[in-house]
């Protein structure tokens, strides 16, 4: 039985072309890129070429790309680095539906006395009220606003260009966790008027263990990790050359394919949702009236617990999730759904089906054919 993998917001399959690009850095060219001898020079050249490739996609200079071990690290560097470098008073704004890498970091900065914090609410569809954001801005005090481009659980998009206008009018900086944007919306997002973006390679068919932060030199920042001074002194530690080449190659492939891939995923997602709403009693699509990325279908189903549904689908060779895979792995009530006001049995009857550019119509039909029966068996158990 071949696996039908529809949990691509958790991680994606490594693209063979990405692996091919990485292999020389894992086998033939294994020197330290910081070394000046013949073993290090080709590795340094490969890292620089990757940095230059990534920078060109964002309209930046190569030195304005900071490679890290994950988007979590990149998020922490953005928040801690900017707040630590900012003059007092320091005010930080984020939202109640952020990934814990941002939300927990923001709360930690507040508890450490490094800043005051405003956490903005969302409505029942996961949307941000821009008037509330505007009212929360404190000119001369708000140093940073950190929001996600697309929610990792629901796929709901925030209007980043409009947010950027409000943030910049108040003289603050904007950081966007773009982990769930790449390959799931049009590639034009890379040129949005955003000060810092965070990315994670394994979310767009790259390797695990590597992320990046776009960090223009005009943005004052303090390092979180100190040591050998790599990554412009903002993220010390010997570089991961294979991972860096991998994320650059994955970025190129994802952005180049995004136009056609986004439309195809959206069509598959819409077919999936329309079929399931018709066939599964009590099924509701979260955020259906909001702007969403193309690949994510977040479903709540009345009268069930998600876990037995996941188990039965897994036995049939279908991998989906009950929400984010980035925390403990336990099935517990989502802070995102709580923030949206979803309660009762719906908050535990959640399925997240997330597609990739590799997903097929046959896979969607298989899910549509199986899921209604699985739900009925769970309800009658």
C-alpha positions, 0 to 999 in steps of 0.5 A, a space after each residue: 500500500 503506497 502512502 498518501 501523504 497529506 500532512 505537508 504543513 508538518 513537513 514535505 518530502 525532500 525533492 530529489 533535485 534538492 538532494 542532488 544539489 546537496 550531495 557534493 557538500 556531504 561527500 566530496 566537498 566536506 571542508 569547513 567553509 571558514 577555512 582558507 585552504 583548498 578543502 574549505 574554498 569550494 565549500 565557501 564558494 557553494 555557501 556564497 552562491 546559495 546565499 546570493 541566490 536566496 538574496 536575489 529572490 528578496 531583492 537583498 544583498 547576500 550578506 542580508 541573508 542569515 542562515 539558521 537551524 530552523 524557522 524557530 531559531 530565525 523567529 527567535 533571532 528576529 524578536 530577541 535581536 530587534 527588541 534587545 537592540 531597540 531603545 527603551 521603551 520597547 513595545 512588541 505586537 503579535 497575534 493570538 494565533 501565531 506559531 509558538 516560536 513567535 508567541 512564546 518568544 514574545 511572552 518570554 521577552 515580556 516576562 524578562 522585562 525586555 518589552 511590553 507586549 500586545 497580543 491581538 485577537 482574531 475573529 471567528 474566521 481567523 482574521 485580524 482586525 486592522 483597526 485594532 492593529 492601528 489602535 495598538 500601535 504606539 509611535 515611538 514605542 512600538 519597535 516590532 510587529 511580528 505576524 505570520 503570513 499564513 496560519 499553519 493550522 487553518 491556512 488563513 492569510 493575513 493581509 501583509 501589505 496592508 499590515 506593513 503600511 500601518 506598521 511603517 506609518 508608526 515607525 516600527 519594523 515588521 517581521 513575518 513568519 513566512 513558513 506557510 507561504 512559500 509554494 502555497 501562494 503566488 511568489 510575489 510575496 517575496 517582494 512585499 514591504 516586509 523588513 524580515 521574513 523567516 523560512 524553514 526549508 523542510 516546509 517546501 521540499 528542502 532538508 530538515 535542520 535549516 532555516 533562514 532570516 532575511 535581515 537587512 543591514 538597516 535593521 539594528 539587531 543583537 545576536 542571540 548566539 555569540 561565538 565565531 562571528 559567522 552570519 554577520 555576527 548574528 548567528 555564530 556557529 559553523 555553517 551547515 553547507 549542505 543544508 544551506 545549498 539545500 534551502 537555496 535549491 528548494 527555494 528556487 524550485 518552490 518559487 519557480 513552480 508556485 504559479 501553476 502549483 498554487 492553482 492546481 492545489 487550490 483546485 484539489 483542495 476545493 474539490 476535497 472540501 465540497 465533496 466532504 461537506 456534502 458527504 459528512 454530516 456536521 463537517 465545517 471548513 474553518 475559515 472558508 470565507 477568509 483568504 487562505 493559502 492554496 493547500 490547507 483544508 482545516 475541518 471540524 467535525 461535530 460528535 467525534 474525537 480526531 484521534 480514532 479518525 487519524 488512526 483509521 486513516 493511517 491504517 488505510 495508508 493516509 497521513 493527515 493530522 489534527 493540527 500542528 505537528 510542531 509541539 509535543 505531538 499530543 492531541 490537545 486543544 489548539 490555541 489557534 482554535 481557542 483564539 477563534 472562539 471554536 469550542 465544544 466538541 468541534 475543538 477536538 474533532 479537527 482534521 488538517 489536510 494539507 497538500 503539496 505540489 506533488 499531491 494528485 487528484 487520485 489521492 484526493 478521491 481516495 480520501 473522499 471515498 474513505 473519510 465519510 465511512 471512517 467518521 460514521 464508524 467512529 461515531 457509532 463506536 
